[in-house]
Amino acid sequence: MSDNIDVIIIGAGPGGIFCAYELMEKRPDLKVLMIEKGRSIEKRNCPKRVTKTCAGCKPCSITTGFAGAGAFSDGKLSLSPDVGGTLPDILGYDEATKLIHESDEIYLKFGADKNVYGVDKEAEIREIRRKAINANLKLVECPIRHLGTEEGYKIYSRLQEHILSKGVTIEFNTMVTDIIVKDGAACGVTTDKGNTYYAKEIVSAVGREGADWFSNKCEEIGIETRPGTVDVGVRVEVRDEVMQFLNENLYEAKLIYHTPTFDDKVRTFCTNPSGEVATEYYENGLAVVNGHAYKGKEFKTSNTNFALLVSKNFTKPFKTPIEYGKKIAELSNMLCGGKILVQTYGDFKRGRRTTEERLCRNNLIPTLKDAVPGDLSLVFPHRIMVDLDEMIRALDKVTPGIASDETLLYGVEVKFYSNKVIVDTDFETSIKGLRAIGDGAGVTRGLQQASANGLSVARSIIKALEQ
């Protein structure tokens, strides 16, 4: 048992990292403890990268460990407050912009690529916008800094070394089992190692992988929440040539569509030029699809992949958006033996299952080698199927070839950040002394805003401790 800690940070993803970084920069005298269920970054190795077969590591090194899912993600930093979360709603647009700029400077300090996409191609972007308008799509303009999967790993390795050198204590391979609340205020945590730690301030900085855990904790100790948006869809894979104009001028084209049949919001997300489709494993071996893109030429493929996500909001009495997304993913896993399902768009629109034989005839070679040919109509509700089809047809007007019969659709992609925690401008929850940040709290939806969120909450903590 320890009671001489100033701040406990649950989770060592970008939000927690940048919170610890800022605390040490401004108050190096503070005692800061980070508790992370996964491994330190140098011990995060995925056997599947070599064997192409999941070894079922627990916890999964792709989604847990220092830097969270960001360590092995494509590493795109969205440099606009309009993308990646709700910081502008909580802090105001100007303050969110300032924090994003400051967190970006820290990434640059630790080795991020200085090149920014989407700022110097005015004529080309104007043409993309014109095509988008003609297709009833909204182009969200957002400068992008691309870390790259392997370079992002190096940057977060330097950040880990830095905060450890500044005196932050990190307990890896440790799960927080309970948040201790006394007289309406959070005062400590217990872990699966049998340890109890007390602190003046506690920050829940879990990411998407920890969203379900934090949702359960909110229910247990009475943290006020509201159902968030459910984002579920597919990862699309095409040849680079199909996406070339968008890739070269925007790197990641963020396009939003409201479908004509149901008026549902569908958006593109996480584009990976010359990248590869990948599997992420969550608790209990739940497999969902994702994508990566590497900086090094030796890792490049001939394909581009991106997500299409349908956003669904539900009304009372529904209150379990994370479970809803999990059930859809579980259904896909059931059909594919715990792997990812793949279907050609040609089969998707004709309502038939993709077979091994037809997939082998396809000119487009899947980059996810163990994906199982199948039928997405056995996984998704009809409404989502219609939404995805209408979005693909609209995108085809912006970048012809998306609606080709050979385009590959991988399912399912789900974003587990749907537990919307109610916080104030200091990110304090309804439980005094407990602050909630990042993707797992439903505050952010990406690396950059999560990092900026970490800076903001660190300053709120310092202010509270000095009062």
C-alpha positions as CSV (number, residue, x, y, z in Angstrom):
1,M,0.0,0.0,0.0
2,S,1.3,3.5,-0.9
3,D,-0.2,6.8,-0.1
4,N,2.6,9.2,-1.0
5,I,1.6,9.5,-4.7
6,D,0.3,12.8,-6.2
7,V,-1.2,11.5,-9.5
8,I,-2.2,8.1,-10.7
9,I,-2.7,7.7,-14.4
10,I,-4.6,4.6,-15.6
11,G,-3.4,3.7,-19.0
12,A,-0.2,4.6,-20.9
13,G,-1.7,5.6,-24.3
14,P,-1.1,9.0,-25.9
15,G,-3.4,10.8,-23.4
16,G,-1.7,9.3,-20.4
17,I,1.8,9.8,-21.9
18,F,1.3,13.5,-22.6
19,C,-0.3,14.0,-19.2
20,A,2.7,12.5,-17.5
21,Y,5.1,14.5,-19.8
22,E,3.4,17.8,-18.9
23,L,3.3,17.1,-15.2
24,M,7.0,16.4,-15.2
25,E,7.8,19.5,-17.3
26,K,5.8,21.8,-15.0
27,R,6.1,20.1,-11.7
28,P,9.1,17.7,-11.6
29,D,8.6,17.3,-7.8
30,L,5.4,15.4,-8.3
31,K,5.1,11.7,-7.7
32,V,3.4,10.2,-10.7
33,L,2.4,6.6,-11.1
34,M,1.2,5.1,-14.5
35,I,-0.5,1.7,-14.4
36,E,-0.7,-0.1,-17.8
37,K,-2.2,-3.6,-18.4
38,G,0.2,-4.2,-21.3
39,R,3.9,-4.3,-21.8
40,S,6.6,-1.7,-22.1
41,I,7.1,-0.6,-25.7
42,E,10.3,-2.5,-26.3
43,K,8.6,-5.7,-25.2
44,R,5.6,-5.2,-27.5
45,N,6.1,-7.8,-30.2
46,C,3.4,-9.3,-32.4
47,P,4.3,-12.8,-33.7
48,K,1.7,-12.5,-36.4
49,R,3.9,-9.9,-38.2
50,V,6.3,-12.8,-39.0
51,T,4.1,-15.9,-38.9
52,K,1.0,-14.3,-40.4
53,T,-1.0,-16.2,-37.8
54,C,-2.3,-14.8,-34.5
55,A,-0.7,-16.5,-31.5
56,G,-3.4,-15.3,-29.1
57,C,-1.0,-13.2,-26.9
58,K,-2.7,-12.0,-23.7
59,P,-2.8,-9.1,-23.4
60,C,-2.6,-8.3,-27.2
61,S,0.6,-6.4,-28.0
62,I,-1.1,-4.6,-30.8
63,T,-3.8,-2.9,-28.7
64,T,-2.2,-2.7,-25.3
65,G,1.1,-1.6,-23.8
66,F,2.9,1.7,-23.7
67,A,1.5,4.1,-26.4
68,G,-1.6,1.9,-26.7
69,A,-3.0,1.1,-30.1
70,G,-1.1,4.2,-31.4
71,A,2.3,2.4,-31.2
72,F,1.4,0.1,-34.1
73,S,-1.1,2.4,-35.8
74,D,-0.5,4.2,-39.1
75,G,0.4,7.2,-36.9
76,K,-1.6,10.0,-38.5
77,L,-1.7,13.3,-36.5
78,S,-4.8,15.3,-37.5
79,L,-3.8,19.0,-37.0
80,S,-7.3,20.4,-37.0
81,P,-9.7,20.6,-34.1
82,D,-12.5,19.7,-36.5
83,V,-11.2,16.1,-36.5
84,G,-10.6,13.5,-33.9
85,G,-12.8,14.3,-30.9
86,T,-14.8,16.8,-28.8
87,L,-12.1,19.0,-27.3
88,P,-13.5,22.1,-29.1
89,D,-16.9,21.5,-27.5
90,I,-15.4,21.1,-24.0
91,L,-12.6,23.7,-24.1
92,G,-13.5,26.0,-26.9
93,Y,-12.2,26.0,-30.5
94,D,-9.2,28.4,-29.8
95,E,-8.0,26.5,-26.8
96,A,-8.3,23.2,-28.6
97,T,-6.3,24.6,-31.5
98,K,-3.6,25.8,-29.2
99,L,-3.3,22.4,-27.4
100,I,-3.1,20.6,-30.7
101,H,-0.3,22.9,-31.9
102,E,1.6,22.3,-28.6
103,S,1.2,18.5,-28.7
104,D,2.4,18.6,-32.3
105,E,5.5,20.5,-31.3
106,I,6.2,17.7,-28.8
107,Y,5.9,15.0,-31.5
108,L,8.3,17.0,-33.6
109,K,10.7,17.3,-30.7
110,F,10.8,13.5,-30.4
111,G,11.4,12.9,-34.1
112,A,8.1,13.2,-36.1
113,D,8.3,13.9,-39.8
114,K,8.2,17.7,-40.5
115,N,6.2,17.2,-43.7
116,V,2.5,18.1,-43.5
117,Y,0.0,16.9,-46.1
118,G,-3.0,19.0,-47.2
119,V,-1.6,22.5,-46.9
120,D,0.2,23.3,-50.2
121,K,-2.0,21.8,-52.9
122,E,-4.7,24.5,-53.2
123,A,-5.7,23.8,-56.8
124,E,-5.8,20.0,-56.4
125,I,-7.8,20.2,-53.2
126,R,-10.2,22.6,-54.9
127,E,-10.8,20.0,-57.5
128,I,-11.3,17.2,-54.9
129,R,-13.8,19.5,-53.1
130,R,-15.7,20.2,-56.4
131,K,-16.1,16.4,-57.1
132,A,-17.1,15.9,-53.5
133,I,-19.8,18.5,-53.7
134,N,-21.2,17.0,-56.9
135,A,-21.5,13.7,-55.1
136,N,-23.1,15.3,-52.0
137,L,-20.1,14.5,-49.9
138,K,-18.5,16.9,-47.5
139,L,-14.7,17.2,-47.6
140,V,-13.3,18.0,-44.2
141,E,-10.0,19.8,-44.7
142,C,-7.4,18.7,-42.2
143,P,-3.7,19.0,-42.4
144,I,-2.1,15.6,-41.6
145,R,1.3,14.7,-40.2
146,H,2.1,11.1,-40.9
147,L,4.4,9.3,-38.4
148,G,4.3,5.9,-40.1
149,T,3.8,2.7,-38.2
150,E,7.5,1.9,-37.7
151,E,8.5,5.6,-37.0
152,G,5.6,6.1,-34.6
153,Y,7.0,3.1,-32.6
154,K,10.4,4.9,-32.4
155,I,8.9,8.2,-31.3
156,Y,6.9,6.6,-28.5
157,S,10.0,4.7,-27.5
158,R,11.8,8.0,-27.0
159,L,8.8,9.4,-25.0
160,Q,8.8,6.3,-22.8
161,E,12.5,6.8,-22.1
162,H,12.0,10.5,-21.4
163,I,9.2,10.3,-18.9
164,L,10.9,7.4,-17.1
165,S,14.1,9.5,-16.8
166,K,12.0,12.4,-15.4
167,G,10.9,10.1,-12.5
168,V,7.5,8.8,-13.6
169,T,6.9,5.3,-12.2
170,I,5.2,2.9,-14.7
171,E,3.8,-0.4,-13.6
172,F,3.4,-2.6,-16.7
173,N,1.5,-5.9,-17.0
174,T,-0.8,-4.6,-14.3
175,M,-4.6,-4.2,-14.4
176,V,-6.5,-1.7,-12.2
177,T,-9.3,-3.7,-10.7
178,D,-11.1,-1.0,-8.7
179,I,-11.2,2.7,-8.3
180,I,-11.5,3.5,-4.5
181,V,-14.2,6.2,-3.7
182,K,-14.7,7.6,-0.3
183,D,-17.2,10.3,0.6
184,G,-17.9,10.9,-3.0
185,A,-14.3,11.4,-4.0
186,A,-11.8,9.1,-5.8
187,C,-8.8,8.5,-3.6
188,G,-7.0,5.4,-4.9
189,V,-6.9,2.2,-6.9
190,T,-6.4,-1.5,-6.4
191,T,-4.6,-3.7,-8.9
192,D,-4.6,-7.4,-9.9
193,K,-1.2,-7.7,-8.2
194,G,-2.9,-7.1,-4.8
195,N,-1.5,-3.6,-4.4
196,T,-3.4,-0.5,-3.3
197,Y,-2.3,3.0,-4.2
198,Y,-3.7,6.3,-2.9
199,A,-3.3,9.6,-4.6
200,K,-4.7,13.1,-4.6
201,E,-5.6,13.0,-8.3
202,I,-6.6,10.0,-10.5
203,V,-6.8,10.1,-14.3
204,S,-8.5,7.5,-16.4
205,A,-6.6,7.6,-19.7
206,V,-7.6,4.3,-21.1
207,G,-8.0,4.0,-24.9
208,R,-10.5,2.1,-27.0
209,E,-9.3,-1.3,-25.7
210,G,-10.1,-0.1,-22.2
211,A,-13.4,1.6,-23.0
212,D,-15.5,-1.4,-21.9
213,W,-13.6,-1.7,-18.6
214,F,-14.1,2.0,-17.9
215,S,-17.8,1.8,-18.8
216,N,-18.2,-0.9,-16.2
217,K,-16.4,1.2,-13.6
218,C,-18.6,4.1,-14.4
219,E,-21.6,2.0,-13.6
220,E,-20.1,0.5,-10.5
221,I,-19.1,3.8,-8.8
222,G,-21.8,6.1,-10.2
223,I,-19.9,8.2,-12.8
224,E,-22.4,10.1,-14.9
225,T,-22.3,9.0,-18.6
226,R,-24.6,9.1,-21.6
227,P,-24.7,6.7,-24.6
228,G,-22.3,7.7,-27.3
229,T,-22.2,7.1,-31.0
230,V,-21.7,3.6,-32.3
231,D,-19.2,3.6,-35.2
232,V,-19.3,0.3,-37.2
233,G,-18.4,-0.6,-40.7
234,V,-15.8,-2.1,-43.0
235,R,-12.2,-1.5,-44.2
236,V,-12.1,-1.0,-47.9
237,E,-9.0,-2.0,-50.0
238,V,-8.3,-0.9,-53.5
239,R,-5.2,-0.5,-55.8
240,D,-3.1,2.6,-55.1
241,E,-3.9,3.8,-58.6
242,V,-7.6,4.2,-57.7
243,M,-6.7,6.5,-54.8
244,Q,-3.6,8.2,-56.3
245,F,-5.0,11.7,-56.7
246,L,-6.4,11.8,-53.2
247,N,-3.3,10.2,-51.6
248,E,-0.8,12.5,-53.3
249,N,-2.7,15.7,-52.4
250,L,-4.4,15.0,-49.1
251,Y,-2.8,11.7,-47.9
252,E,-6.1,11.1,-46.0
253,A,-9.3,12.4,-47.6
254,K,-11.8,12.9,-44.8
255,L,-15.2,12.7,-46.5
256,I,-18.7,12.6,-44.8
257,Y,-21.9,11.5,-46.4
258,H,-25.5,11.5,-45.3
259,T,-27.1,8.6,-47.1
260,P,-30.2,9.2,-49.2
261,T,-32.2,6.3,-48.0
262,F,-31.8,6.6,-44.2
263,D,-30.0,9.9,-43.8
264,D,-27.3,8.1,-41.8
265,K,-23.9,9.6,-41.4
266,V,-21.1,7.6,-43.0
267,R,-17.4,8.8,-43.0
268,T,-14.1,7.7,-44.3
269,F,-11.4,7.2,-41.7
270,C,-7.8,6.2,-41.4
271,T,-6.5,6.0,-45.0
272,N,-3.3,4.0,-45.5
273,P,-1.7,4.6,-48.9
274,S,0.5,1.6,-50.0
275,G,-0.5,0.1,-46.7
276,E,-1.8,-3.2,-45.4
277,V,-5.0,-4.4,-43.7
278,A,-4.4,-5.7,-40.2
279,T,-6.2,-7.5,-37.4
280,E,-6.6,-6.1,-33.9
281,Y,-7.5,-8.3,-31.0
282,Y,-9.4,-7.1,-28.0
283,E,-10.5,-8.7,-24.8
284,N,-11.5,-12.4,-25.0
285,G,-9.9,-12.6,-28.5
286,L,-12.4,-10.4,-30.3
287,A,-10.9,-9.8,-33.8
288,V,-11.7,-6.5,-35.6
289,V,-10.1,-5.1,-38.7
290,N,-7.7,-2.1,-38.9
291,G,-5.0,-0.8,-41.3
292,H,-1.4,0.3,-41.3
293,A,1.0,2.2,-43.5
294,Y,4.8,2.2,-43.1
295,K,7.3,4.9,-43.9
296,G,10.0,2.6,-45.3
297,K,9.8,1.8,-49.0
298,E,10.6,-1.8,-48.3
299,F,7.3,-2.2,-46.4
300,K,5.1,-0.6,-49.1
301,T,2.4,-2.5,-50.8
302,S,0.4,-1.7,-54.0
303,N,-2.9,-1.2,-52.2
304,T,-4.6,1.6,-50.3
305,N,-7.0,0.8,-47.5
306,F,-9.4,3.0,-45.5
307,A,-12.4,2.6,-43.2
308,L,-16.0,3.4,-43.9
309,L,-17.8,3.9,-40.6
310,V,-21.5,4.2,-40.1
311,S,-22.4,6.4,-37.1
312,K,-25.4,5.4,-35.2
313,N,-27.0,7.2,-32.2
314,F,-29.7,5.4,-30.2
315,T,-32.4,6.7,-27.8
316,K,-33.6,5.4,-24.5
317,P,-33.7,2.7,-23.1
318,F,-30.6,1.8,-25.1
319,K,-27.4,2.4,-23.0
320,T,-24.8,-0.1,-24.1
321,P,-23.2,1.1,-27.4
322,I,-20.0,-0.7,-26.8
323,E,-21.8,-4.0,-26.4
324,Y,-23.7,-3.4,-29.6
325,G,-20.5,-2.9,-31.5
326,K,-19.0,-6.0,-29.9
327,K,-22.0,-8.2,-30.8
328,I,-21.6,-7.3,-34.5
329,A,-17.9,-8.1,-34.3
330,E,-18.6,-11.4,-32.5
331,L,-21.0,-12.4,-35.2
332,S,-18.4,-11.9,-37.8
333,N,-15.8,-13.8,-35.7
334,M,-18.3,-16.7,-35.3
335,L,-18.6,-17.0,-39.1
336,C,-14.8,-16.8,-39.7
337,G,-13.4,-18.9,-36.9
338,G,-12.1,-15.8,-35.0
339,K,-10.6,-14.2,-38.1
340,I,-11.6,-11.3,-40.4
341,L,-14.2,-11.7,-43.1
342,V,-13.5,-10.4,-46.6
343,Q,-15.9,-9.9,-49.5
344,T,-15.6,-8.3,-53.0
345,Y,-17.8,-5.4,-53.7
346,G,-19.1,-7.2,-56.7
347,D,-20.4,-10.0,-54.4
348,F,-21.5,-7.5,-51.8
349,K,-23.8,-5.6,-54.2
350,R,-25.2,-8.9,-55.7
351,G,-26.0,-10.3,-52.3
352,R,-23.8,-13.4,-52.6
353,R,-21.0,-14.9,-50.6
354,T,-17.4,-14.5,-51.8
355,T,-15.7,-17.8,-52.4
356,E,-12.1,-18.8,-52.4
357,E,-12.3,-19.5,-56.1
358,R,-13.7,-16.0,-56.9
359,L,-11.3,-14.3,-54.6
360,C,-8.3,-16.0,-56.4
361,R,-9.7,-14.7,-59.7
362,N,-9.6,-11.2,-58.4
363,N,-6.9,-8.9,-59.7
364,L,-6.7,-7.2,-56.3
365,I,-4.7,-9.3,-53.9
366,P,-5.7,-9.0,-50.2
367,T,-3.0,-7.8,-47.9
368,L,-4.6,-9.5,-45.0
369,K,-3.5,-13.0,-45.9
370,D,-5.7,-14.9,-43.4
371,A,-8.9,-13.1,-44.1
372,V,-11.8,-15.5,-44.7
373,P,-14.1,-15.1,-47.8
374,G,-17.7,-14.6,-46.7
375,D,-20.9,-12.6,-46.8
376,L,-21.2,-9.3,-44.9
377,S,-25.0,-9.5,-45.2
378,L,-24.9,-12.3,-42.6
379,V,-23.2,-9.8,-40.2
380,F,-24.6,-6.3,-40.6
381,P,-28.2,-5.2,-40.3
382,H,-29.8,-4.3,-43.6
383,R,-29.7,-0.6,-42.9
384,I,-25.9,-0.6,-42.5
385,M,-25.5,-2.6,-45.7
386,V,-27.5,0.0,-47.6
387,D,-25.5,2.9,-45.9
388,L,-22.2,1.3,-47.0
389,D,-23.3,0.6,-50.5
390,E,-24.6,4.2,-51.0
391,M,-21.4,5.6,-49.6
392,I,-19.2,3.5,-52.0
393,R,-21.3,4.7,-55.0
394,A,-20.9,8.3,-53.9
395,L,-17.1,7.9,-53.4
396,D,-16.8,6.4,-56.9
397,K,-17.8,9.9,-58.2
398,V,-14.8,11.5,-56.5
399,T,-12.3,8.8,-57.2
400,P,-13.5,6.4,-59.9
401,G,-12.7,2.7,-59.3
402,I,-13.9,2.5,-55.7
403,A,-17.1,0.9,-56.8
404,S,-15.2,-1.7,-58.9
405,D,-16.4,-5.3,-58.5
406,E,-12.9,-6.3,-57.3
407,T,-12.8,-3.8,-54.4
408,L,-12.3,-5.6,-51.2
409,L,-14.5,-5.1,-48.1
410,Y,-13.2,-6.4,-44.7
411,G,-15.4,-6.7,-41.7
412,V,-15.9,-5.6,-39.2
413,E,-14.3,-2.4,-38.1
414,V,-15.7,-1.1,-34.8
415,K,-14.5,1.9,-32.8
416,F,-14.9,1.2,-29.0
417,Y,-15.1,4.8,-27.7
418,S,-18.9,4.9,-27.3
419,N,-18.9,5.3,-23.5
420,K,-19.5,9.1,-23.3
421,V,-18.4,10.3,-19.8
422,I,-19.7,13.6,-18.7
423,V,-16.8,15.9,-17.7
424,D,-16.3,19.6,-17.0
425,T,-13.7,21.8,-18.5
426,D,-11.0,20.3,-16.2
427,F,-12.1,16.8,-17.3
428,E,-13.3,16.0,-13.8
429,T,-16.1,13.5,-13.7
430,S,-19.1,13.5,-11.3
431,I,-16.7,11.8,-8.9
432,K,-14.4,14.4,-7.4
433,G,-10.7,13.8,-7.9
434,L,-11.3,11.4,-10.9
435,R,-10.7,12.8,-14.3
436,A,-11.4,11.0,-17.6
437,I,-9.6,11.7,-20.9
438,G,-9.0,10.1,-24.3
439,D,-10.8,7.6,-26.5
440,G,-12.0,5.4,-23.6
441,A,-13.9,8.3,-22.1
442,G,-15.5,9.2,-25.4
443,V,-13.7,12.6,-25.4
444,T,-11.3,11.9,-28.3
445,R,-11.1,9.7,-31.4
446,G,-7.5,9.8,-32.4
447,L,-3.8,10.3,-31.5
448,Q,-3.6,14.1,-31.8
449,Q,-6.6,15.1,-29.7
450,A,-5.8,12.4,-27.1
451,S,-2.3,13.9,-26.8
452,A,-3.7,17.4,-26.5
453,N,-6.2,16.2,-24.0
454,G,-3.3,14.9,-21.9
455,L,-1.6,18.3,-21.8
456,S,-4.9,20.0,-20.8
457,V,-5.7,17.7,-17.9
458,A,-2.1,17.9,-16.6
459,R,-2.5,21.7,-16.3
460,S,-5.9,21.3,-14.6
461,I,-4.3,18.9,-12.1
462,I,-1.4,21.2,-11.4
463,K,-3.8,24.1,-10.8
464,A,-5.9,21.9,-8.4
465,L,-2.8,20.7,-6.5
466,E,-1.6,24.3,-6.0
467,Q,-4.9,25.5,-4.5
